[in-house]
Each structure stands twice: as structure tokens, then as C-alpha cells.
Amino acid sequence: MKNKTTNRSRRRQPTGTKQTDSMTHEKPVALTLKVDASTYIRLSTLRATQRRTSQDILQQALEEYLDRAGA
């Protein structure tokens, strides 16, 4: 059985430097959102019918809201 730490063998970049990919995006930051059961079911249904992830749906909605709010 493999040791879990062997999967983390990639070199880490020094603190304060940006990790870049082909589109030069910064590393995402985790955000937790708690919702009631009804909202969760609605999101899950939308996710299944649109074949998108909850992450994609919520990120698009948040970006549209921030644009409208001028933030």
C-alpha cells in the first residue's frame, strides 16, 4: 500500500510566488456556502439537468452578481 505522502512529491513554489497554468490563473481559494435543503435540491436538480458542476453554476452566478453590483 502506498504512503499518502508519496502523492505530494511535487515541488512547492516559494511563498509569495504565483503558480501559473496555461491561462495564468491564480490558485483558487476555497469558499463554503451553507444553504437550506430546498435550495440544495434546486441546485442539484439544475446541476443534473444542465450537466454542469455546482462549482460552475455558483461561480457564474457570483460573477454576474458582482458585475451588477459594480464590485
PyMOL Python script that loads the backbone (N, CA, C, O; Angstrom):
from pymol import cmd

cmd.read_pdbstr("""\
ATOM      1  N   MET A   1       0.845  -1.182   0.000  1.00  0.00           N
ATOM      2  CA  MET A   1       0.000   0.000   0.000  1.00  0.00           C
ATOM      3  C   MET A   1       0.891   1.245   0.000  1.00  0.00           C
ATOM      4  O   MET A   1       1.854   1.325   0.762  1.00  0.00           O
ATOM      5  N   LYS A   2       0.569   2.198  -0.844  1.00  0.00           N
ATOM      6  CA  LYS A   2       1.358   3.413  -0.951  1.00  0.00           C
ATOM      7  C   LYS A   2       1.123   4.341   0.226  1.00  0.00           C
ATOM      8  O   LYS A   2       0.024   4.411   0.776  1.00  0.00           O
ATOM      9  N   ASN A   3       2.149   5.031   0.588  1.00  0.00           N
ATOM     10  CA  ASN A   3       2.046   6.051   1.606  1.00  0.00           C
ATOM     11  C   ASN A   3       1.400   7.289   0.980  1.00  0.00           C
ATOM     12  O   ASN A   3       1.778   7.675  -0.126  1.00  0.00           O
ATOM     13  N   LYS A   4       0.450   7.911   1.646  1.00  0.00           N
ATOM     14  CA  LYS A   4      -0.247   9.070   1.099  1.00  0.00           C
ATOM     15  C   LYS A   4       0.685  10.233   0.786  1.00  0.00           C
ATOM     16  O   LYS A   4       0.402  11.021  -0.116  1.00  0.00           O
ATOM     17  N   THR A   5       1.771  10.350   1.503  1.00  0.00           N
ATOM     18  CA  THR A   5       2.682  11.476   1.280  1.00  0.00           C
ATOM     19  C   THR A   5       3.452  11.341  -0.024  1.00  0.00           C
ATOM     20  O   THR A   5       3.988  12.334  -0.513  1.00  0.00           O
ATOM     21  N   THR A   6       3.525  10.160  -0.598  1.00  0.00           N
ATOM     22  CA  THR A   6       4.247   9.998  -1.856  1.00  0.00           C
ATOM     23  C   THR A   6       3.530  10.702  -2.994  1.00  0.00           C
ATOM     24  O   THR A   6       4.166  11.049  -3.990  1.00  0.00           O
ATOM     25  N   ASN A   7       2.243  10.922  -2.881  1.00  0.00           N
ATOM     26  CA  ASN A   7       1.487  11.636  -3.917  1.00  0.00           C
ATOM     27  C   ASN A   7       1.770  13.128  -3.896  1.00  0.00           C
ATOM     28  O   ASN A   7       1.426  13.832  -4.845  1.00  0.00           O
ATOM     29  N   ARG A   8       2.386  13.618  -2.842  1.00  0.00           N
ATOM     30  CA  ARG A   8       2.656  15.042  -2.701  1.00  0.00           C
ATOM     31  C   ARG A   8       4.114  15.369  -3.031  1.00  0.00           C
ATOM     32  O   ARG A   8       4.677  16.320  -2.488  1.00  0.00           O
ATOM     33  N   SER A   9       4.714  14.594  -3.905  1.00  0.00           N
ATOM     34  CA  SER A   9       6.133  14.752  -4.171  1.00  0.00           C
ATOM     35  C   SER A   9       6.469  15.922  -5.088  1.00  0.00           C
ATOM     36  O   SER A   9       7.648  16.196  -5.314  1.00  0.00           O
ATOM     37  N   ARG A  10       5.472  16.619  -5.622  1.00  0.00           N
ATOM     38  CA  ARG A  10       5.748  17.763  -6.484  1.00  0.00           C
ATOM     39  C   ARG A  10       6.402  18.871  -5.679  1.00  0.00           C
ATOM     40  O   ARG A  10       6.093  19.072  -4.505  1.00  0.00           O
ATOM     41  N   ARG A  11       7.309  19.586  -6.326  1.00  0.00           N
ATOM     42  CA  ARG A  11       7.979  20.696  -5.652  1.00  0.00           C
ATOM     43  C   ARG A  11       7.008  21.834  -5.430  1.00  0.00           C
ATOM     44  O   ARG A  11       6.225  22.179  -6.316  1.00  0.00           O
ATOM     45  N   ARG A  12       7.060  22.406  -4.264  1.00  0.00           N
ATOM     46  CA  ARG A  12       6.234  23.574  -3.963  1.00  0.00           C
ATOM     47  C   ARG A  12       6.988  24.824  -4.339  1.00  0.00           C
ATOM     48  O   ARG A  12       8.208  24.899  -4.197  1.00  0.00           O
ATOM     49  N   GLN A  13       6.242  25.819  -4.826  1.00  0.00           N
ATOM     50  CA  GLN A  13       6.879  27.079  -5.142  1.00  0.00           C
ATOM     51  C   GLN A  13       7.086  27.879  -3.872  1.00  0.00           C
ATOM     52  O   GLN A  13       6.327  27.731  -2.914  1.00  0.00           O
ATOM     53  N   PRO A  14       8.109  28.729  -3.853  1.00  0.00           N
ATOM     54  CA  PRO A  14       8.347  29.557  -2.667  1.00  0.00           C
ATOM     55  C   PRO A  14       7.139  30.428  -2.363  1.00  0.00           C
ATOM     56  O   PRO A  14       6.400  30.817  -3.267  1.00  0.00           O
ATOM     57  N   THR A  15       6.947  30.726  -1.100  1.00  0.00           N
ATOM     58  CA  THR A  15       5.845  31.573  -0.669  1.00  0.00           C
ATOM     59  C   THR A  15       5.940  32.940  -1.345  1.00  0.00           C
ATOM     60  O   THR A  15       7.020  33.519  -1.466  1.00  0.00           O
ATOM     61  N   GLY A  16       4.774  33.445  -1.787  1.00  0.00           N
ATOM     62  CA  GLY A  16       4.751  34.759  -2.410  1.00  0.00           C
ATOM     63  C   GLY A  16       4.838  34.720  -3.921  1.00  0.00           C
ATOM     64  O   GLY A  16       4.735  35.765  -4.563  1.00  0.00           O
ATOM     65  N   THR A  17       5.023  33.550  -4.510  1.00  0.00           N
ATOM     66  CA  THR A  17       5.046  33.462  -5.967  1.00  0.00           C
ATOM     67  C   THR A  17       3.752  32.851  -6.448  1.00  0.00           C
ATOM     68  O   THR A  17       3.154  32.012  -5.775  1.00  0.00           O
ATOM     69  N   LYS A  18       3.328  33.283  -7.621  1.00  0.00           N
ATOM     70  CA  LYS A  18       2.087  32.761  -8.183  1.00  0.00           C
ATOM     71  C   LYS A  18       2.370  31.490  -8.966  1.00  0.00           C
ATOM     72  O   LYS A  18       3.339  31.412  -9.721  1.00  0.00           O
ATOM     73  N   GLN A  19       1.515  30.501  -8.776  1.00  0.00           N
ATOM     74  CA  GLN A  19       1.602  29.293  -9.561  1.00  0.00           C
ATOM     75  C   GLN A  19       0.761  29.532 -10.806  1.00  0.00           C
ATOM     76  O   GLN A  19      -0.397  29.933 -10.691  1.00  0.00           O
ATOM     77  N   THR A  20       1.310  29.300 -11.986  1.00  0.00           N
ATOM     78  CA  THR A  20       0.589  29.588 -13.208  1.00  0.00           C
ATOM     79  C   THR A  20       0.339  28.329 -14.002  1.00  0.00           C
ATOM     80  O   THR A  20       1.104  27.367 -13.930  1.00  0.00           O
ATOM     81  N   ASP A  21      -0.749  28.344 -14.767  1.00  0.00           N
ATOM     82  CA  ASP A  21      -1.021  27.274 -15.714  1.00  0.00           C
ATOM     83  C   ASP A  21      -1.051  27.898 -17.096  1.00  0.00           C
ATOM     84  O   ASP A  21      -0.555  29.009 -17.280  1.00  0.00           O
ATOM     85  N   SER A  22      -1.617  27.214 -18.060  1.00  0.00           N
ATOM     86  CA  SER A  22      -1.590  27.713 -19.430  1.00  0.00           C
ATOM     87  C   SER A  22      -2.361  29.020 -19.591  1.00  0.00           C
ATOM     88  O   SER A  22      -2.129  29.747 -20.556  1.00  0.00           O
ATOM     89  N   MET A  23      -3.279  29.339 -18.663  1.00  0.00           N
ATOM     90  CA  MET A  23      -4.061  30.569 -18.770  1.00  0.00           C
ATOM     91  C   MET A  23      -3.669  31.576 -17.684  1.00  0.00           C
ATOM     92  O   MET A  23      -4.356  32.581 -17.501  1.00  0.00           O
ATOM     93  N   THR A  24      -2.587  31.320 -16.973  1.00  0.00           N
ATOM     94  CA  THR A  24      -2.057  32.174 -15.912  1.00  0.00           C
ATOM     95  C   THR A  24      -3.100  32.566 -14.867  1.00  0.00           C
ATOM     96  O   THR A  24      -3.224  33.743 -14.528  1.00  0.00           O
ATOM     97  N   HIS A  25      -3.840  31.603 -14.363  1.00  0.00           N
ATOM     98  CA  HIS A  25      -4.806  31.834 -13.282  1.00  0.00           C
ATOM     99  C   HIS A  25      -4.130  31.614 -11.943  1.00  0.00           C
ATOM    100  O   HIS A  25      -3.226  30.787 -11.822  1.00  0.00           O
ATOM    101  N   GLU A  26      -4.569  32.350 -10.944  1.00  0.00           N
ATOM    102  CA  GLU A  26      -4.080  32.120  -9.599  1.00  0.00           C
ATOM    103  C   GLU A  26      -4.745  30.876  -9.031  1.00  0.00           C
ATOM    104  O   GLU A  26      -5.776  30.415  -9.520  1.00  0.00           O
ATOM    105  N   LYS A  27      -4.128  30.353  -7.995  1.00  0.00           N
ATOM    106  CA  LYS A  27      -4.689  29.177  -7.337  1.00  0.00           C
ATOM    107  C   LYS A  27      -6.020  29.561  -6.695  1.00  0.00           C
ATOM    108  O   LYS A  27      -6.090  30.575  -6.000  1.00  0.00           O
ATOM    109  N   PRO A  28      -7.085  28.771  -6.912  1.00  0.00           N
ATOM    110  CA  PRO A  28      -8.389  29.091  -6.324  1.00  0.00           C
ATOM    111  C   PRO A  28      -8.363  29.028  -4.797  1.00  0.00           C
ATOM    112  O   PRO A  28      -7.570  28.293  -4.208  1.00  0.00           O
ATOM    113  N   VAL A  29      -9.224  29.792  -4.178  1.00  0.00           N
ATOM    114  CA  VAL A  29      -9.383  29.798  -2.729  1.00  0.00           C
ATOM    115  C   VAL A  29     -10.719  29.141  -2.410  1.00  0.00           C
ATOM    116  O   VAL A  29     -11.717  29.426  -3.071  1.00  0.00           O
ATOM    117  N   ALA A  30     -10.753  28.276  -1.419  1.00  0.00           N
ATOM    118  CA  ALA A  30     -11.978  27.575  -1.053  1.00  0.00           C
ATOM    119  C   ALA A  30     -12.955  28.513  -0.359  1.00  0.00           C
ATOM    120  O   ALA A  30     -12.556  29.386   0.412  1.00  0.00           O
ATOM    121  N   LEU A  31     -14.234  28.324  -0.642  1.00  0.00           N
ATOM    122  CA  LEU A  31     -15.304  29.104  -0.032  1.00  0.00           C
ATOM    123  C   LEU A  31     -16.444  28.145   0.276  1.00  0.00           C
ATOM    124  O   LEU A  31     -16.863  27.378  -0.591  1.00  0.00           O
ATOM    125  N   THR A  32     -16.942  28.183   1.493  1.00  0.00           N
ATOM    126  CA  THR A  32     -18.042  27.312   1.892  1.00  0.00           C
ATOM    127  C   THR A  32     -19.322  28.108   1.918  1.00  0.00           C
ATOM    128  O   THR A  32     -19.357  29.221   2.443  1.00  0.00           O
ATOM    129  N   LEU A  33     -20.372  27.548   1.357  1.00  0.00           N
ATOM    130  CA  LEU A  33     -21.681  28.189   1.345  1.00  0.00           C
ATOM    131  C   LEU A  33     -22.695  27.208   1.909  1.00  0.00           C
ATOM    132  O   LEU A  33     -22.883  26.120   1.365  1.00  0.00           O
ATOM    133  N   LYS A  34     -23.340  27.588   2.985  1.00  0.00           N
ATOM    134  CA  LYS A  34     -24.373  26.737   3.570  1.00  0.00           C
ATOM    135  C   LYS A  34     -25.732  27.219   3.079  1.00  0.00           C
ATOM    136  O   LYS A  34     -26.032  28.412   3.121  1.00  0.00           O
ATOM    137  N   VAL A  35     -26.545  26.284   2.615  1.00  0.00           N
ATOM    138  CA  VAL A  35     -27.883  26.601   2.113  1.00  0.00           C
ATOM    139  C   VAL A  35     -28.893  25.650   2.746  1.00  0.00           C
ATOM    140  O   VAL A  35     -28.535  24.595   3.270  1.00  0.00           O
ATOM    141  N   ASP A  36     -30.159  26.046   2.685  1.00  0.00           N
ATOM    142  CA  ASP A  36     -31.197  25.165   3.225  1.00  0.00           C
ATOM    143  C   ASP A  36     -31.437  24.000   2.257  1.00  0.00           C
ATOM    144  O   ASP A  36     -30.964  24.020   1.120  1.00  0.00           O
ATOM    145  N   ALA A  37     -32.164  23.005   2.713  1.00  0.00           N
ATOM    146  CA  ALA A  37     -32.379  21.780   1.936  1.00  0.00           C
ATOM    147  C   ALA A  37     -33.076  22.064   0.605  1.00  0.00           C
ATOM    148  O   ALA A  37     -32.737  21.463  -0.414  1.00  0.00           O
ATOM    149  N   SER A  38     -34.040  22.969   0.613  1.00  0.00           N
ATOM    150  CA  SER A  38     -34.776  23.292  -0.603  1.00  0.00           C
ATOM    151  C   SER A  38     -33.856  23.887  -1.676  1.00  0.00           C
ATOM    152  O   SER A  38     -33.932  23.511  -2.845  1.00  0.00           O
ATOM    153  N   THR A  39     -32.994  24.811  -1.269  1.00  0.00           N
ATOM    154  CA  THR A  39     -32.053  25.419  -2.209  1.00  0.00           C
ATOM    155  C   THR A  39     -31.069  24.377  -2.719  1.00  0.00           C
ATOM    156  O   THR A  39     -30.722  24.377  -3.900  1.00  0.00           O
ATOM    157  N   TYR A  40     -30.621  23.500  -1.847  1.00  0.00           N
ATOM    158  CA  TYR A  40     -29.687  22.446  -2.250  1.00  0.00           C
ATOM    159  C   TYR A  40     -30.320  21.527  -3.297  1.00  0.00           C
ATOM    160  O   TYR A  40     -29.674  21.165  -4.280  1.00  0.00           O
ATOM    161  N   ILE A  41     -31.573  21.156  -3.087  1.00  0.00           N
ATOM    162  CA  ILE A  41     -32.266  20.286  -4.041  1.00  0.00           C
ATOM    163  C   ILE A  41     -32.435  20.990  -5.379  1.00  0.00           C
ATOM    164  O   ILE A  41     -32.255  20.380  -6.433  1.00  0.00           O
ATOM    165  N   ARG A  42     -32.784  22.284  -5.340  1.00  0.00           N
ATOM    166  CA  ARG A  42     -32.916  23.043  -6.590  1.00  0.00           C
ATOM    167  C   ARG A  42     -31.594  23.108  -7.347  1.00  0.00           C
ATOM    168  O   ARG A  42     -31.563  22.929  -8.565  1.00  0.00           O
ATOM    169  N   LEU A  43     -30.514  23.361  -6.634  1.00  0.00           N
ATOM    170  CA  LEU A  43     -29.198  23.404  -7.265  1.00  0.00           C
ATOM    171  C   LEU A  43     -28.819  22.034  -7.821  1.00  0.00           C
ATOM    172  O   LEU A  43     -28.306  21.939  -8.936  1.00  0.00           O
ATOM    173  N   SER A  44     -29.063  20.991  -7.067  1.00  0.00           N
ATOM    174  CA  SER A  44     -28.736  19.635  -7.514  1.00  0.00           C
ATOM    175  C   SER A  44     -29.522  19.253  -8.763  1.00  0.00           C
ATOM    176  O   SER A  44     -28.989  18.613  -9.670  1.00  0.00           O
ATOM    177  N   THR A  45     -30.785  19.647  -8.804  1.00  0.00           N
ATOM    178  CA  THR A  45     -31.612  19.371  -9.980  1.00  0.00           C
ATOM    179  C   THR A  45     -31.089  20.125 -11.198  1.00  0.00           C
ATOM    180  O   THR A  45     -30.976  19.557 -12.284  1.00  0.00           O
ATOM    181  N   LEU A  46     -30.773  21.399 -11.014  1.00  0.00           N
ATOM    182  CA  LEU A  46     -30.221  22.202 -12.108  1.00  0.00           C
ATOM    183  C   LEU A  46     -28.895  21.625 -12.581  1.00  0.00           C
ATOM    184  O   LEU A  46     -28.638  21.540 -13.782  1.00  0.00           O
ATOM    185  N   ARG A  47     -28.063  21.231 -11.637  1.00  0.00           N
ATOM    186  CA  ARG A  47     -26.765  20.646 -11.969  1.00  0.00           C
ATOM    187  C   ARG A  47     -26.933  19.404 -12.836  1.00  0.00           C
ATOM    188  O   ARG A  47     -26.202  19.218 -13.809  1.00  0.00           O
ATOM    189  N   ALA A  48     -27.883  18.567 -12.487  1.00  0.00           N
ATOM    190  CA  ALA A  48     -28.103  17.327 -13.240  1.00  0.00           C
ATOM    191  C   ALA A  48     -28.682  17.600 -14.623  1.00  0.00           C
ATOM    192  O   ALA A  48     -28.267  16.984 -15.605  1.00  0.00           O
ATOM    193  N   THR A  49     -29.635  18.519 -14.703  1.00  0.00           N
ATOM    194  CA  THR A  49     -30.270  18.782 -15.999  1.00  0.00           C
ATOM    195  C   THR A  49     -29.349  19.527 -16.950  1.00  0.00           C
ATOM    196  O   THR A  49     -29.431  19.324 -18.161  1.00  0.00           O
ATOM    197  N   GLN A  50     -28.485  20.377 -16.441  1.00  0.00           N
ATOM    198  CA  GLN A  50     -27.556  21.124 -17.291  1.00  0.00           C
ATOM    199  C   GLN A  50     -26.219  20.429 -17.472  1.00  0.00           C
ATOM    200  O   GLN A  50     -25.379  20.873 -18.255  1.00  0.00           O
ATOM    201  N   ARG A  51     -26.022  19.321 -16.732  1.00  0.00           N
ATOM    202  CA  ARG A  51     -24.760  18.570 -16.790  1.00  0.00           C
ATOM    203  C   ARG A  51     -23.567  19.495 -16.524  1.00  0.00           C
ATOM    204  O   ARG A  51     -22.567  19.473 -17.242  1.00  0.00           O
ATOM    205  N   ARG A  52     -23.703  20.301 -15.479  1.00  0.00           N
ATOM    206  CA  ARG A  52     -22.646  21.198 -15.024  1.00  0.00           C
ATOM    207  C   ARG A  52     -22.389  20.904 -13.558  1.00  0.00           C
ATOM    208  O   ARG A  52     -23.205  20.263 -12.896  1.00  0.00           O
ATOM    209  N   THR A  53     -21.269  21.367 -13.054  1.00  0.00           N
ATOM    210  CA  THR A  53     -20.976  21.182 -11.630  1.00  0.00           C
ATOM    211  C   THR A  53     -21.599  22.324 -10.827  1.00  0.00           C
ATOM    212  O   THR A  53     -21.865  23.401 -11.359  1.00  0.00           O
ATOM    213  N   SER A  54     -21.822  22.073  -9.560  1.00  0.00           N
ATOM    214  CA  SER A  54     -22.307  23.127  -8.666  1.00  0.00           C
ATOM    215  C   SER A  54     -21.309  24.270  -8.643  1.00  0.00           C
ATOM    216  O   SER A  54     -21.694  25.438  -8.607  1.00  0.00           O
ATOM    217  N   GLN A  55     -20.023  23.933  -8.663  1.00  0.00           N
ATOM    218  CA  GLN A  55     -18.962  24.944  -8.677  1.00  0.00           C
ATOM    219  C   GLN A  55     -19.146  25.889  -9.866  1.00  0.00           C
ATOM    220  O   GLN A  55     -19.089  27.107  -9.699  1.00  0.00           O
ATOM    221  N   ASP A  56     -19.362  25.347 -11.044  1.00  0.00           N
ATOM    222  CA  ASP A  56     -19.528  26.184 -12.242  1.00  0.00           C
ATOM    223  C   ASP A  56     -20.763  27.077 -12.149  1.00  0.00           C
ATOM    224  O   ASP A  56     -20.707  28.261 -12.482  1.00  0.00           O
ATOM    225  N   ILE A  57     -21.866  26.509 -11.698  1.00  0.00           N
ATOM    226  CA  ILE A  57     -23.120  27.268 -11.592  1.00  0.00           C
ATOM    227  C   ILE A  57     -22.967  28.410 -10.589  1.00  0.00           C
ATOM    228  O   ILE A  57     -23.324  29.550 -10.884  1.00  0.00           O
ATOM    229  N   LEU A  58     -22.439  28.106  -9.411  1.00  0.00           N
ATOM    230  CA  LEU A  58     -22.303  29.123  -8.372  1.00  0.00           C
ATOM    231  C   LEU A  58     -21.271  30.179  -8.736  1.00  0.00           C
ATOM    232  O   LEU A  58     -21.456  31.355  -8.423  1.00  0.00           O
ATOM    233  N   GLN A  59     -20.196  29.781  -9.388  1.00  0.00           N
ATOM    234  CA  GLN A  59     -19.187  30.752  -9.792  1.00  0.00           C
ATOM    235  C   GLN A  59     -19.747  31.722 -10.826  1.00  0.00           C
ATOM    236  O   GLN A  59     -19.508  32.927 -10.740  1.00  0.00           O
ATOM    237  N   GLN A  60     -20.492  31.206 -11.804  1.00  0.00           N
ATOM    238  CA  GLN A  60     -21.108  32.075 -12.801  1.00  0.00           C
ATOM    239  C   GLN A  60     -22.102  33.027 -12.153  1.00  0.00           C
ATOM    240  O   GLN A  60     -22.115  34.218 -12.464  1.00  0.00           O
ATOM    241  N   ALA A  61     -22.931  32.513 -11.257  1.00  0.00           N
ATOM    242  CA  ALA A  61     -23.925  33.349 -10.582  1.00  0.00           C
ATOM    243  C   ALA A  61     -23.256  34.441  -9.751  1.00  0.00           C
ATOM    244  O   ALA A  61     -23.703  35.588  -9.760  1.00  0.00           O
ATOM    245  N   LEU A  62     -22.196  34.093  -9.039  1.00  0.00           N
ATOM    246  CA  LEU A  62     -21.498  35.069  -8.204  1.00  0.00           C
ATOM    247  C   LEU A  62     -20.834  36.142  -9.066  1.00  0.00           C
ATOM    248  O   LEU A  62     -20.905  37.326  -8.737  1.00  0.00           O
ATOM    249  N   GLU A  63     -20.193  35.743 -10.160  1.00  0.00           N
ATOM    250  CA  GLU A  63     -19.558  36.717 -11.043  1.00  0.00           C
ATOM    251  C   GLU A  63     -20.582  37.677 -11.646  1.00  0.00           C
ATOM    252  O   GLU A  63     -20.330  38.879 -11.730  1.00  0.00           O
ATOM    253  N   GLU A  64     -21.740  37.151 -12.069  1.00  0.00           N
ATOM    254  CA  GLU A  64     -22.793  38.003 -12.623  1.00  0.00           C
ATOM    255  C   GLU A  64     -23.317  38.975 -11.566  1.00  0.00           C
ATOM    256  O   GLU A  64     -23.562  40.143 -11.868  1.00  0.00           O
ATOM    257  N   TYR A  65     -23.492  38.501 -10.327  1.00  0.00           N
ATOM    258  CA  TYR A  65     -23.957  39.353  -9.252  1.00  0.00           C
ATOM    259  C   TYR A  65     -22.946  40.470  -8.958  1.00  0.00           C
ATOM    260  O   TYR A  65     -23.321  41.633  -8.810  1.00  0.00           O
ATOM    261  N   LEU A  66     -21.674  40.106  -8.876  1.00  0.00           N
ATOM    262  CA  LEU A  66     -20.638  41.107  -8.585  1.00  0.00           C
ATOM    263  C   LEU A  66     -20.531  42.135  -9.708  1.00  0.00           C
ATOM    264  O   LEU A  66     -20.280  43.310  -9.442  1.00  0.00           O
ATOM    265  N   ASP A  67     -20.714  41.715 -10.945  1.00  0.00           N
ATOM    266  CA  ASP A  67     -20.709  42.658 -12.073  1.00  0.00           C
ATOM    267  C   ASP A  67     -21.866  43.650 -11.951  1.00  0.00           C
ATOM    268  O   ASP A  67     -21.687  44.854 -12.135  1.00  0.00           O
ATOM    269  N   ARG A  68     -23.060  43.127 -11.637  1.00  0.00           N
ATOM    270  CA  ARG A  68     -24.232  44.009 -11.490  1.00  0.00           C
ATOM    271  C   ARG A  68     -24.076  44.970 -10.319  1.00  0.00           C
ATOM    272  O   ARG A  68     -24.540  46.109 -10.377  1.00  0.00           O
ATOM    273  N   ALA A  69     -23.421  44.510  -9.259  1.00  0.00           N
ATOM    274  CA  ALA A  69     -23.238  45.325  -8.060  1.00  0.00           C
ATOM    275  C   ALA A  69     -22.080  46.314  -8.241  1.00  0.00           C
ATOM    276  O   ALA A  69     -21.878  47.188  -7.397  1.00  0.00           O
ATOM    277  N   GLY A  70     -21.337  46.186  -9.309  1.00  0.00           N
ATOM    278  CA  GLY A  70     -20.220  47.078  -9.561  1.00  0.00           C
ATOM    279  C   GLY A  70     -19.020  46.810  -8.679  1.00  0.00           C
ATOM    280  O   GLY A  70     -18.200  47.699  -8.450  1.00  0.00           O
ATOM    281  N   ALA A  71     -18.916  45.614  -8.194  1.00  0.00           N
ATOM    282  CA  ALA A  71     -17.798  45.249  -7.305  1.00  0.00           C
ATOM    283  C   ALA A  71     -16.621  44.706  -8.096  1.00  0.00           C
ATOM    284  O   ALA A  71     -15.597  44.350  -7.513  1.00  0.00           O
TER     285      ALA A  71
END
""", "prot")
cmd.dss("prot")
cmd.show_as("cartoon", "prot")
cmd.util.cbc("prot")
cmd.orient("prot")
